[in-house]
Each structure stands twice: as structure tokens, then as C-alpha cells.
């Protein structure tokens, strides 16, 4: 869970769609829309490495990195991040 200026983003229920984030230069992934404010993160070989969920409150946007866990047939939250780069790095390097 992360907080910024006393606001907890984990409790958000805002259903407003957040535009697709811009991937930083040099990061070898693509984002494919899965739902409003939710994208599949695909690596260079076309393999889905996880999901990126945008969380917004007011003017702030954070990102949740998620990965499907086959054994439990559920998505696991890997972490919440204020930086898109950090969320993508989590998915890329926590394999």
C-alpha cells in the first residue's frame, strides 16, 4: 500500500478510464488494453508478463503491477508504484 499526501490509493473505486501510459524510451514492452485502466504488459517475444492497473485519485495516478499465478488461478499484486517505470521494471525483472 502506498500513500501520497495522506491519500491511500488502495481504496480507490474511481471507474474513470485513465489514458494508456506512455512507455519510457528503451523499455522493451508493449501495453495492450485489457479493460478500462488495465493493460496487459507484453515483452519483446510476445509473451504476457503481467498486467498494469492504473489507480487514480484527484490528479494523482499510481500503478499496480499484477501477475497471474497459475497454481492458485488468481492474480497476485506484486506492488503499487507512483512511477510507471518502477511498475514495469517490477514486471520485467520479478520473473
Residue, then its C-alpha position, 0 to 999 in steps of 0.5 A: x500500500x502506498x500513500x501520497x499526501x495522506x491519500x491511500x490509493x488502495x481504496x480507490x473505486x474511481x471507474x474513470x478510464x485513465x489514458x494508456x501510459x506512455x512507455x519510457x524510451x528503451x523499455x522493451x514492452x508493449x501495453x495492450x488494453x485489457x479493460x478500462x485502466x488495465x493493460x496487459x504488459x507484453x515483452x519483446x517475444x510476445x509473451x504476457x508478463x503481467x498486467x498494469x492497473x492504473x489507480x487514480x485519485x484527484x490528479x494523482x495516478x499510481x500503478x499496480x503491477x499484477x501477475x497471474x499465478x497459475x497454481x492458485x488461478x488468481x492474480x497476485x499484486x506484486x506492488x503499487x508504484x507512483x512511477x510507471x517505470x518502477x511498475x514495469x521494471x517490477x514486471x520485467x525483472x520479478x520473473 
